[in-house]
Amino acid sequence: MPGAGTFREDFGASVVVALVALPLCVGVAVASGVPAELGIVTGVVGGLVTGWFPGSSLQVSGPAAGLTVLVYEAVRTYGLPALGVLVLAAGLVQLCMGALRLGRWFRAISVAVVHGMLAGIGLVLIAGQLYALADVRAPAGTLEKLAGVVGLAARADWTAVALGAGTVAVLVLWRRMPDRLRLVPGALVGVAAATAAAMVLRLPVERVSVTGVLEAVTPPGWEDFGVLASAGALGTVIALALIASAETLFSAAAVDRMHDGAPTDYDRELVAQGVGNTVCGLLGALPMTAVIVRSAANVEAGARTRAARILHGGWLLLFAVAVPGLLEAVPLAALAGVLVHAGWKLLPARAVAALWRTHRGEAVVLVATACAIVATNLFEGVLAGLAIAIAKAAWETSHVHVEQVWEGEELRVRILGNASFLRLPKLLDELDALPHGNAVRLDLTGLRHLDHACLTALDGWERTRTPLPGREGVS
């Protein structure tokens, strides 16, 4: 906790982070198909609850665009009352992972799969929010949304489009402003400008619907826990826990590189996230994860201790309770613009280009993961990406090499490397190309690995050749 020498920096940083978080909390909630207040509730819990726990002292938690797609699908499938149960269960899973010290294992996840996951989320997010920006009802499936984008212009409300596009333009141009101006978050400036324009010009566009934070909080009832009997719901819980944990820990690694303080304790950070999501579930709110945008803003604003993230939760609560009417003036198209911009930033164009030049297999994994998420859903897409990454790793590590050494009339064939079924066709092709009519001795001492499929095939192959006297099969 802070001393007198750090409170000023932490206090100032907390205000900046709260201003960054407010439009994102509301926008993520609306995009997830839940009341706007639930996004603020999650942001408050991320500060006032998760903020107290050790792990990563400068990382800030709250609702994230990366979970929007999964939450939207869960709410559409199981209903809003079940959301609290799913988030609560995901929080308990995270608590167990932290207690079992599994946090460090997230560093073993393929970076290409993570980038592919973020790219897939970005594409799905953009596809959905383009309809919200145009004030047009979106189709249910992602592929249908992408197919309908072509004809979106004919149905768009161009007043809403202008507000959304203006918000995106502010976000893009704000990064070029002087440092002093950029202390005010671009998202806040963009949303405020769109809101002011809508109010002054009295534009007939859809706005955020607000009922009040306390009224929006709906703890799950006992009957809602029946959803966990569904295999699909359990899959959603696992997906929420794993994706939220992975995003949190990868964010922590990025934040650690931005400051000189103590590095993140991954297991403690998992426990902190688990506690936060458990509380969010009990309140019926959105799931949380550490968010790199808010965390980076916290570091750049000069935060020194975790007091900054705790105070930011207090500011969010104050805004929601004291001035809820301001939220009702915010056009939905402006929030859609913020999320379209956020989705665009998730697309790793530079990472794909760099990987294609150096590790093309990793680039393929990234693109395949993103495409799988778009074609199916987040959970199945990530599983497909992991399967492709594992298959790629298995293929690359199963190198096998055949050497020929003549020893008089006898041909000694040395097989080196890792002989697995993945390389069996290549291995048999090379053995079949050996000259016939001579005794052949297979030397397997150079193999680091020999699976049963290869052993059986080699034994069968040697029996078809001229055997050495007194030798049968491969030994």
C-alpha positions as CSV (number, residue, x, y, z in Angstrom):
1,M,0.0,0.0,0.0
2,P,1.1,3.6,-0.6
3,G,3.0,5.9,1.7
4,A,2.7,9.7,1.7
5,G,5.3,9.9,-1.0
6,T,3.3,7.9,-3.6
7,F,-0.3,8.9,-2.8
8,R,-0.3,11.9,-5.1
9,E,0.9,9.9,-8.1
10,D,-1.5,7.1,-7.4
11,F,-4.4,9.5,-6.9
12,G,-3.8,11.2,-10.3
13,A,-3.3,7.9,-12.1
14,S,-6.6,6.5,-10.6
15,V,-8.6,9.4,-12.1
16,V,-7.0,8.8,-15.6
17,V,-7.7,5.1,-15.4
18,A,-11.3,5.6,-14.4
19,L,-11.8,8.0,-17.3
20,V,-10.3,5.3,-19.6
21,A,-12.4,2.6,-18.1
22,L,-15.8,4.2,-18.0
23,P,-16.6,4.2,-21.7
24,L,-15.1,0.8,-22.1
25,C,-17.1,-0.7,-19.3
26,V,-20.3,0.6,-20.8
27,G,-19.4,-0.3,-24.3
28,V,-18.3,-3.9,-23.5
29,A,-21.6,-4.4,-21.6
30,V,-23.8,-3.2,-24.4
31,A,-21.8,-5.3,-26.9
32,S,-22.2,-8.3,-24.7
33,G,-26.0,-7.9,-24.7
34,V,-26.4,-7.0,-21.0
35,P,-27.4,-3.8,-19.2
36,A,-24.7,-1.1,-19.3
37,E,-24.6,-0.9,-15.5
38,L,-23.2,-4.5,-15.3
39,G,-20.1,-3.4,-17.0
40,I,-19.6,-0.7,-14.5
41,V,-20.2,-3.2,-11.6
42,T,-17.4,-5.4,-13.0
43,G,-15.1,-2.4,-13.2
44,V,-15.9,-1.4,-9.6
45,V,-15.2,-5.0,-8.5
46,G,-12.0,-5.0,-10.5
47,G,-10.8,-2.0,-8.5
48,L,-12.3,-2.3,-5.0
49,V,-11.9,-6.1,-4.7
50,T,-9.3,-7.5,-7.1
51,G,-7.2,-4.3,-6.6
52,W,-6.4,-5.2,-3.0
53,F,-4.8,-8.6,-3.9
54,P,-1.1,-9.0,-4.5
55,G,0.1,-10.4,-7.8
56,S,0.6,-7.5,-10.3
57,S,0.6,-4.2,-8.5
58,L,0.0,-2.0,-11.4
59,Q,-2.3,-4.1,-13.6
60,V,-6.0,-3.0,-13.8
61,S,-8.9,-5.4,-14.2
62,G,-12.4,-5.0,-15.6
63,P,-14.7,-6.1,-18.4
64,A,-12.7,-6.7,-21.6
65,A,-13.5,-6.7,-25.3
66,G,-11.7,-10.1,-25.5
67,L,-14.6,-11.8,-23.6
68,T,-17.4,-10.0,-25.4
69,V,-18.0,-12.6,-27.9
70,L,-18.2,-15.5,-25.4
71,V,-20.4,-13.6,-23.0
72,Y,-22.8,-12.6,-25.8
73,E,-23.1,-16.2,-26.9
74,A,-23.7,-17.4,-23.3
75,V,-26.4,-14.8,-22.7
76,R,-28.1,-15.6,-25.9
77,T,-28.0,-19.3,-25.2
78,Y,-28.6,-19.6,-21.5
79,G,-30.2,-16.2,-20.6
80,L,-29.0,-13.3,-18.5
81,P,-29.9,-14.9,-15.1
82,A,-27.5,-17.7,-15.9
83,L,-24.6,-15.4,-16.6
84,G,-23.8,-14.9,-12.8
85,V,-23.6,-18.7,-12.4
86,L,-21.2,-19.1,-15.3
87,V,-19.0,-16.3,-14.1
88,L,-19.1,-17.5,-10.5
89,A,-18.0,-21.0,-11.7
90,A,-15.3,-19.6,-13.8
91,G,-14.0,-17.6,-10.9
92,L,-13.8,-20.8,-8.7
93,V,-11.9,-22.5,-11.5
94,Q,-9.4,-19.7,-11.5
95,L,-9.1,-19.9,-7.7
96,C,-8.3,-23.6,-8.0
97,M,-5.7,-23.0,-10.8
98,G,-4.0,-20.3,-8.7
99,A,-4.0,-22.6,-5.6
100,L,-2.5,-25.4,-7.6
101,R,0.2,-23.0,-8.9
102,L,-0.8,-23.4,-12.5
103,G,-0.3,-19.8,-13.4
104,R,3.2,-20.3,-14.8
105,W,2.0,-22.9,-17.3
106,F,0.1,-20.3,-19.2
107,R,3.5,-19.2,-20.4
108,A,3.7,-22.4,-22.4
109,I,0.7,-21.5,-24.6
110,S,1.7,-20.8,-28.2
111,V,2.0,-17.1,-28.8
112,A,0.7,-17.7,-32.3
113,V,-2.5,-19.2,-30.8
114,V,-2.9,-16.2,-28.4
115,H,-2.5,-13.7,-31.3
116,G,-4.9,-15.8,-33.4
117,M,-7.4,-15.8,-30.5
118,L,-7.2,-12.0,-30.3
119,A,-7.4,-11.6,-34.0
120,G,-10.5,-13.8,-34.1
121,I,-12.1,-11.8,-31.3
122,G,-11.2,-8.6,-33.1
123,L,-12.9,-9.8,-36.3
124,V,-16.0,-11.0,-34.5
125,L,-16.2,-7.8,-32.5
126,I,-15.8,-5.6,-35.6
127,A,-18.4,-7.6,-37.5
128,G,-21.0,-7.2,-34.7
129,Q,-20.3,-3.5,-33.9
130,L,-20.5,-2.3,-37.5
131,Y,-24.2,-3.1,-37.3
132,A,-24.5,-1.2,-34.0
133,L,-22.6,1.7,-35.5
134,A,-25.0,1.8,-38.4
135,D,-28.0,1.3,-36.0
136,V,-29.1,-1.9,-37.9
137,R,-30.2,-5.1,-36.3
138,A,-27.3,-7.7,-36.7
139,P,-27.8,-11.3,-37.8
140,A,-27.1,-14.0,-35.3
141,G,-24.0,-15.7,-36.7
142,T,-20.6,-14.2,-37.3
143,L,-20.4,-15.5,-40.9
144,E,-23.9,-14.0,-41.6
145,K,-22.7,-10.7,-40.1
146,L,-19.6,-10.7,-42.4
147,A,-21.7,-11.6,-45.4
148,G,-24.2,-8.8,-44.6
149,V,-21.6,-6.1,-44.3
150,V,-21.6,-5.6,-48.1
151,G,-25.3,-4.5,-48.0
152,L,-25.1,-2.6,-44.8
153,A,-24.8,0.8,-46.4
154,A,-28.3,0.5,-47.9
155,R,-29.9,0.1,-44.5
156,A,-27.7,2.2,-42.4
157,D,-28.8,5.3,-40.3
158,W,-26.2,7.7,-41.6
159,T,-26.6,10.0,-38.6
160,A,-25.5,7.2,-36.3
161,V,-22.7,6.3,-38.8
162,A,-21.4,9.8,-38.7
163,L,-21.3,9.8,-34.8
164,G,-19.6,6.4,-34.8
165,A,-17.1,7.3,-37.5
166,G,-16.4,10.6,-35.8
167,T,-15.6,8.7,-32.6
168,V,-13.2,6.5,-34.4
169,A,-11.6,9.5,-36.0
170,V,-11.0,11.1,-32.7
171,L,-9.5,7.9,-31.3
172,V,-7.1,7.7,-34.2
173,L,-6.1,11.4,-34.3
174,W,-5.8,11.7,-30.5
175,R,-2.6,9.6,-30.5
176,R,-0.9,12.4,-32.4
177,M,-1.8,15.1,-29.9
178,P,0.7,16.6,-27.5
179,D,1.5,14.6,-24.4
180,R,-0.3,17.0,-22.1
181,L,-3.6,16.6,-24.0
182,R,-3.2,12.8,-24.2
183,L,-3.4,12.7,-20.4
184,V,-7.2,12.8,-21.1
185,P,-8.1,9.4,-22.6
186,G,-9.0,9.4,-26.3
187,A,-12.0,7.1,-25.7
188,L,-13.5,9.6,-23.3
189,V,-12.9,12.5,-25.6
190,G,-14.5,10.6,-28.6
191,V,-17.6,9.6,-26.7
192,A,-17.9,13.0,-25.0
193,A,-17.7,14.7,-28.4
194,A,-20.3,12.4,-30.0
195,T,-22.6,12.8,-27.0
196,A,-22.3,16.6,-27.1
197,A,-23.0,16.6,-30.8
198,A,-26.1,14.4,-30.4
199,M,-27.4,16.6,-27.6
200,V,-26.8,20.0,-29.3
201,L,-28.2,18.9,-32.6
202,R,-30.9,16.8,-31.0
203,L,-30.1,13.9,-33.2
204,P,-32.6,11.0,-33.3
205,V,-30.2,8.1,-32.5
206,E,-30.3,5.2,-30.1
207,R,-28.8,6.0,-26.7
208,V,-27.6,3.9,-23.7
209,S,-30.5,2.7,-21.5
210,V,-29.7,3.1,-17.8
211,T,-31.8,1.8,-14.9
212,G,-29.3,2.3,-12.0
213,V,-26.5,0.2,-10.7
214,L,-28.3,-1.3,-7.7
215,E,-31.3,-2.2,-9.8
216,A,-29.1,-3.9,-12.4
217,V,-27.4,-6.1,-9.8
218,T,-29.3,-9.5,-9.8
219,P,-27.6,-12.2,-7.8
220,P,-28.3,-15.7,-9.3
221,G,-30.9,-17.8,-7.5
222,W,-30.6,-21.5,-6.7
223,E,-32.7,-22.4,-9.7
224,D,-30.2,-20.7,-12.0
225,F,-27.4,-23.2,-11.0
226,G,-29.2,-25.9,-12.9
227,V,-27.6,-24.5,-16.1
228,L,-24.3,-26.2,-15.0
229,A,-25.9,-29.6,-15.8
230,S,-25.4,-28.7,-19.4
231,A,-22.2,-29.8,-21.1
232,G,-22.3,-26.7,-23.2
233,A,-22.5,-24.5,-20.1
234,L,-19.5,-26.3,-18.6
235,G,-17.6,-25.7,-21.7
236,T,-18.4,-22.0,-21.5
237,V,-17.2,-21.9,-17.9
238,I,-13.9,-23.5,-18.8
239,A,-13.5,-21.1,-21.8
240,L,-14.2,-18.1,-19.6
241,A,-11.7,-19.2,-17.0
242,L,-8.9,-20.1,-19.5
243,I,-9.3,-17.1,-21.8
244,A,-9.6,-14.7,-18.9
245,S,-6.6,-16.2,-17.2
246,A,-4.5,-16.2,-20.4
247,E,-5.4,-12.6,-21.3
248,T,-4.6,-11.6,-17.7
249,L,-1.2,-13.2,-17.6
250,F,-0.2,-12.1,-21.0
251,S,-1.2,-8.6,-20.1
252,A,0.9,-8.9,-16.9
253,A,3.9,-9.9,-18.9
254,A,3.5,-6.8,-21.0
255,V,3.0,-4.5,-18.0
256,D,6.1,-5.9,-16.3
257,R,8.1,-4.6,-19.2
258,M,6.7,-1.1,-18.7
259,H,7.9,-0.5,-15.2
260,D,10.8,-1.2,-12.9
261,G,8.8,-2.5,-9.9
262,A,8.4,-6.1,-8.7
263,P,7.4,-8.6,-11.4
264,T,4.0,-10.3,-11.4
265,D,3.5,-13.4,-9.3
266,Y,1.4,-15.4,-11.8
267,D,-0.2,-17.7,-9.2
268,R,-1.3,-14.9,-6.9
269,E,-2.6,-12.9,-9.8
270,L,-4.8,-15.9,-10.8
271,V,-6.1,-16.1,-7.3
272,A,-6.9,-12.3,-7.4
273,Q,-8.8,-12.8,-10.7
274,G,-10.6,-15.8,-9.3
275,V,-11.8,-13.8,-6.3
276,G,-12.9,-10.9,-8.6
277,N,-14.8,-13.2,-10.9
278,T,-16.4,-15.0,-8.0
279,V,-17.7,-11.7,-6.7
280,C,-18.9,-10.6,-10.1
281,G,-20.7,-13.9,-10.5
282,L,-22.4,-13.4,-7.1
283,L,-23.6,-9.9,-8.3
284,G,-24.7,-11.2,-11.7
285,A,-22.2,-9.0,-13.5
286,L,-19.8,-9.5,-16.5
287,P,-16.6,-11.5,-16.1
288,M,-13.4,-9.6,-15.6
289,T,-9.8,-9.9,-16.8
290,A,-6.8,-7.7,-16.6
291,V,-7.0,-5.2,-19.5
292,I,-3.8,-4.0,-21.2
293,V,-5.3,-0.6,-22.2
294,R,-6.2,0.4,-18.7
295,S,-3.1,-1.2,-17.3
296,A,-0.9,0.8,-19.7
297,A,-2.7,4.0,-18.9
298,N,-2.2,3.3,-15.2
299,V,1.6,2.9,-15.7
300,E,1.9,5.9,-18.1
301,A,-0.1,8.1,-15.7
302,G,2.6,7.5,-13.0
303,A,1.0,4.9,-10.7
304,R,3.4,3.6,-8.1
305,T,1.3,1.1,-6.1
306,R,-1.9,-0.9,-6.3
307,A,-3.7,2.0,-4.5
308,A,-4.2,3.5,-8.0
309,R,-6.3,0.6,-9.3
310,I,-8.3,0.5,-6.0
311,L,-9.1,4.2,-6.2
312,H,-10.2,3.8,-9.9
313,G,-12.9,1.4,-8.7
314,G,-14.1,4.0,-6.3
315,W,-14.3,6.7,-9.0
316,L,-16.3,4.3,-11.2
317,L,-18.7,3.7,-8.4
318,L,-19.0,7.4,-7.8
319,F,-19.7,8.2,-11.5
320,A,-22.4,5.4,-11.7
321,V,-24.2,6.5,-8.5
322,A,-23.8,10.3,-8.6
323,V,-24.3,11.0,-12.4
324,P,-26.2,8.0,-13.9
325,G,-28.1,10.4,-16.1
326,L,-25.0,11.3,-18.1
327,L,-24.8,7.7,-19.4
328,E,-28.3,8.0,-20.9
329,A,-27.1,10.7,-23.1
330,V,-24.4,8.6,-24.7
331,P,-25.2,7.4,-28.3
332,L,-24.8,3.7,-28.9
333,A,-23.1,4.4,-32.1
334,A,-20.3,6.2,-30.2
335,L,-19.7,3.2,-28.0
336,A,-19.8,1.0,-31.2
337,G,-17.0,3.2,-32.6
338,V,-14.9,2.7,-29.5
339,L,-15.3,-1.1,-29.8
340,V,-14.7,-1.1,-33.6
341,H,-11.4,0.7,-32.8
342,A,-10.6,-1.8,-30.0
343,G,-11.3,-4.7,-32.3
344,W,-9.1,-3.2,-35.0
345,K,-6.2,-2.9,-32.5
346,L,-6.6,-6.7,-31.8
347,L,-5.8,-7.6,-35.4
348,P,-2.1,-8.4,-35.4
349,A,-1.2,-7.4,-38.9
350,R,2.4,-6.7,-38.1
351,A,2.8,-9.9,-36.1
352,V,1.5,-11.9,-39.1
353,A,3.9,-10.2,-41.5
354,A,6.9,-10.7,-39.1
355,L,6.0,-14.4,-38.5
356,W,5.6,-15.0,-42.3
357,R,9.1,-13.8,-42.9
358,T,10.7,-15.8,-40.1
359,H,8.4,-18.7,-39.0
360,R,5.7,-19.3,-41.6
361,G,4.3,-22.3,-39.7
362,E,3.5,-19.9,-36.7
363,A,1.8,-17.5,-39.1
364,V,-0.4,-20.3,-40.4
365,V,-1.3,-21.3,-36.8
366,L,-2.3,-17.7,-36.1
367,V,-4.4,-17.3,-39.2
368,A,-6.0,-20.7,-38.8
369,T,-7.0,-20.0,-35.2
370,A,-8.6,-16.6,-36.2
371,C,-10.5,-18.3,-39.0
372,A,-11.7,-21.1,-36.8
373,I,-13.0,-18.7,-34.2
374,V,-14.9,-16.7,-36.9
375,A,-16.3,-19.9,-38.5
376,T,-17.3,-21.6,-35.2
377,N,-17.1,-19.9,-31.8
378,L,-14.4,-18.7,-29.4
379,F,-14.0,-21.9,-27.5
380,E,-13.9,-24.3,-30.4
381,G,-11.7,-22.0,-32.4
382,V,-9.1,-21.8,-29.6
383,L,-9.2,-25.6,-29.3
384,A,-8.7,-25.9,-33.0
385,G,-5.7,-23.5,-32.8
386,L,-4.1,-25.4,-30.0
387,A,-4.6,-28.7,-31.9
388,I,-2.9,-27.2,-35.0
389,A,0.0,-25.8,-32.9
390,I,0.5,-29.2,-31.2
391,A,0.5,-31.0,-34.6
392,K,2.9,-28.4,-36.0
393,A,5.3,-28.9,-33.0
394,A,5.0,-32.7,-33.3
395,W,5.8,-32.5,-37.0
396,E,8.8,-30.2,-36.6
397,T,10.3,-32.2,-33.8
398,S,9.9,-35.6,-35.6
399,H,13.0,-35.1,-37.8
400,V,14.5,-38.3,-39.0
401,H,17.6,-38.8,-41.2
402,V,19.0,-41.9,-42.9
403,E,22.7,-42.5,-43.5
404,Q,24.3,-45.2,-45.6
405,V,27.7,-46.7,-44.7
406,W,29.3,-49.6,-46.7
407,E,31.2,-52.1,-44.7
408,G,32.5,-54.6,-47.2
409,E,29.5,-56.3,-48.8
410,E,27.3,-55.2,-46.0
411,L,25.3,-52.0,-46.0
412,R,24.9,-50.4,-42.6
413,V,21.9,-48.0,-42.5
414,R,21.9,-45.6,-39.6
415,I,18.7,-43.9,-38.7
416,L,19.0,-40.7,-36.7
417,G,16.6,-38.3,-35.0
418,N,13.0,-38.9,-33.9
419,A,11.2,-41.7,-35.7
420,S,7.4,-41.2,-35.2
421,F,4.4,-42.2,-37.3
422,L,4.4,-38.6,-38.7
423,R,7.6,-39.2,-40.6
424,L,7.0,-42.9,-41.4
425,P,6.1,-42.4,-45.1
426,K,9.3,-40.4,-45.7
427,L,11.4,-43.0,-43.8
428,L,10.0,-46.0,-45.7
429,D,10.5,-44.1,-49.0
430,E,14.2,-43.6,-48.2
431,L,14.6,-47.2,-47.1
432,D,12.9,-48.6,-50.2
433,A,15.3,-46.5,-52.4
434,L,18.3,-48.4,-51.0
435,P,20.1,-50.7,-53.4
436,H,18.9,-54.3,-53.5
437,G,21.0,-57.5,-53.4
438,N,23.1,-56.8,-50.4
439,A,22.8,-57.6,-46.7
440,V,21.5,-54.7,-44.8
441,R,22.0,-53.9,-41.1
442,L,19.8,-51.4,-39.5
443,D,21.5,-49.3,-36.9
444,L,19.0,-47.6,-34.6
445,T,21.4,-46.4,-31.9
446,G,21.2,-42.8,-33.2
447,L,17.5,-42.5,-32.6
448,R,16.3,-40.4,-29.7
449,H,12.7,-41.6,-30.0
450,L,11.2,-44.6,-31.8
451,D,7.4,-45.1,-31.5
452,H,5.7,-48.5,-31.9
453,A,4.4,-47.7,-35.5
454,C,7.9,-47.1,-36.7
455,L,9.3,-50.1,-34.9
456,T,6.7,-52.4,-36.5
457,A,7.3,-50.9,-39.9
458,L,11.0,-51.2,-39.7
459,D,10.8,-54.8,-38.6
460,G,8.5,-55.6,-41.5
461,W,10.7,-53.7,-44.0
462,E,13.9,-55.6,-42.9
463,R,12.2,-58.9,-43.3
464,T,11.7,-58.2,-46.9
465,R,15.4,-57.5,-47.5
466,T,18.3,-60.0,-47.6
467,P,18.8,-60.8,-43.9
468,L,22.1,-61.2,-42.1
469,P,23.0,-64.7,-41.1
470,G,21.4,-65.5,-37.7
471,R,19.5,-62.2,-37.6
472,E,15.7,-61.8,-37.6
473,G,14.0,-58.4,-37.6
474,V,15.0,-55.2,-36.1
475,S,16.6,-55.1,-32.6
